[in-house]
Each structure stands twice: as structure tokens, then as C-alpha cells.
Amino acid sequence: MSRAARTPPRWWFDGAASPWWARLLARVYGAAIALRRGLYRRGLRRRIAVDVPVIVIGNLIAGGSGKTPLTIALVERLREAGFTPGVASRGYGREQGDGAQWVDAGTPVARAGDEPLLIARRTGVRVRVDRDRAAAARALAAAGCDVVVCDDGLQHYRLRRDLEIEVIDGRRGYGNGRLIPAGPLREPETRAAEVDFRVLNTGADAPDDAGFGQWPMRLSTQRALPLVGVRAIGLSAFSGRRVHAVAGIGDPERFFASLRAHGIAVVPHAFPDHHRFVTEDLQFGSDLPVLMTEKDAVKCAAFATERHFSVPADAQLPEAFWVALLDRLRHPGGDAR
């Protein structure tokens, strides 16, 4: 049986009042992160520099916002522009070991983590997982990478960075605007003014309603890849049909909505982010097709059947965004953060 997804507290995004204890703990948390940032700003805690440019992708809220699809798109653009990028990741959710690990397409997901394995399979670039992101970045530079992309490292101040990209959830935004646990914010909203690029994830087939200083990003879902087999089919093949939809990501509803946009009748199955799937999780008592996110598919391939499909999400951004980013990378202004 499927395990229910751990939903955020209802006061984060649904307009309910935060309880007094959550507001109290949020003050303590806020003081702690302010102290930590202050130590780095004053040079009392040392930042680790790498001999190549470092681009950090992250968000301000707890949970997913579309960082991994953007990381994949960025890596592909950097390679097209003549760079040799590598990806550094903490490897959250690994089941076996917490030490440093090189990740390629054949690395077991239990050792790689779902997102690093997905990035390695989609891009083929060097991927290094390590709880110490600075050490991962140094290893990538030593391996010949001339730019490091750090997936989900906005709050990892120990690693000195040249560019920061914030990814904003276009559906949920910053929620109630409070810090954890009174709200979903890892850092105050004012932190957004310090990043170099702000990307608004509008989802799939949504209007480009990015605000001033934001770049719109659509996550396009157009095809389904069988987990048993090699031939991709268009999502239009499922239009008008009922399917089981599986999502163990930060915001499962975003995936379900992307399928409904193709006219697919979704039977939703939401799981916690980074859920460790077992065979029983995909036994729904019917022979309907099962569509799942790429991130979930890397963990389900071992026990998949011909009914199981992965749905890739491709990040699409304005060409002007890539021009601006590559220009900043090639002609940096000011000191690195």
C-alpha cells in the first residue's frame, strides 16, 4: 500500500494561523541563521574557494521548487557553450553510506541519491555527492571540470560561489512568509535580493507571469518513457484515459496538474519527497498505466513492469536568460559571494 505523503503544516500555505510554539521556534531559528550568516560575512567562519566558477542553484522554502530540471538545463547549456561542467550535490536521501561518491548512470540509487543519479543519467557529466559540498566542488575541479553547478546549496555558505540562482515555486510562492517552523522559509524573504538570478517555476503550460526581476521557467512534459523497454511515446497517447500517477516530490500536485493538462484522468498517489519505493507501493489493484516522475522512476526501475512509465520534465526558459547568465559567467563583476 502507498504511504501518504508528508504534507506541509496547514499554516504554511493554506492561510491558517501559525501556532504560538511555531512562532516562538521560528524566532530562535531566525536568530541562529542570522548569527551564522554574520560569522561568514565578518570572516569569522572561513569560506572555501574553488579554482573554477561555482554556480549555486537553490530556493528559500523547504521542499521542492524545480531545482533539478533547471540544473539539468543549465548543465546542457554550459556544455553547448564550450564548458566542461560538473555537478556537486549533498546526495540527500541516500540509503547506503554518507561519504563522498562519484555518480554515473550505473551507480545504484541507494549510493547516489535519486536526484544526483537522475542528473548523471540525463546529462552524462561528472557528478559528485558529498555532505561537504566544498569538497565535492574541489574534486570536480581536480577532475577537469571548468565550472561547478551546485544543486540545492543556497544555504551552504561554506562554499564560495560566483553566481546564485533562486528557484521560486510559482504555485506556492513563499507561503505565509514566515521562517521554519511557523512557515516554509529557510531564510528571510530579504535574502532573495542578494541572488543573481530569480527563476519562477510556472509549471507546465502555464502563463509566463513572472514578476519584475524574475525569469519564467516552464516544466514541459511531453513524452513518457517505458521503464521496461526503450521506445518513448507521446503523453497524448494517454489523453482521455485513466492512469495511476505517482509523485514522491516536494509538490506532487504540480506533477498531477501537468498530466491533467494533457487531458489525462489522474488517479493520484502522493508520496513523501525522496520516498524509498518498494514493490508494494505500486500495487494499486488495477491494470491501469502508471505514470511517475523521473526522480521516482530511478528508484522503481528494479521492479517495474511494462505498465510503468517515466515522465521527463524539461525546463524551458527565455533565451535572454541564458545570454545573461553566460555573460555574467564569462565577465564576472565584483567579488564572488
Secondary structure, DSSP 8 states (H G I E B T S, - for coil): ---------HHHHS-----HHHHHHHHHHHHHHHHHHHHHHTTSS--B--SS-EEEEE-SBSS-SSHHHHHHHHHHHHHHTT--EEEEE--TT-SS--S-EEE-TTS-HHHH-HHHHHHHHHH--EEEE-SSHHHHHHHHHHTT-SEEEEET-TT-TTB--SEEEEEEETTTTTTTS-BTTTSSBSS-GGGGGGSSEEEEEEESS------TTEEEEEEE--EEEESSSS--EEGGGGTTSEEEEEE-SS-HHHHHHHHHTTT-EEEEEE--TT----GGGG--SS---EEEEHHHHHHHGGG--TTEEEE--EEE--HHHHHHHHHHHHS--S---
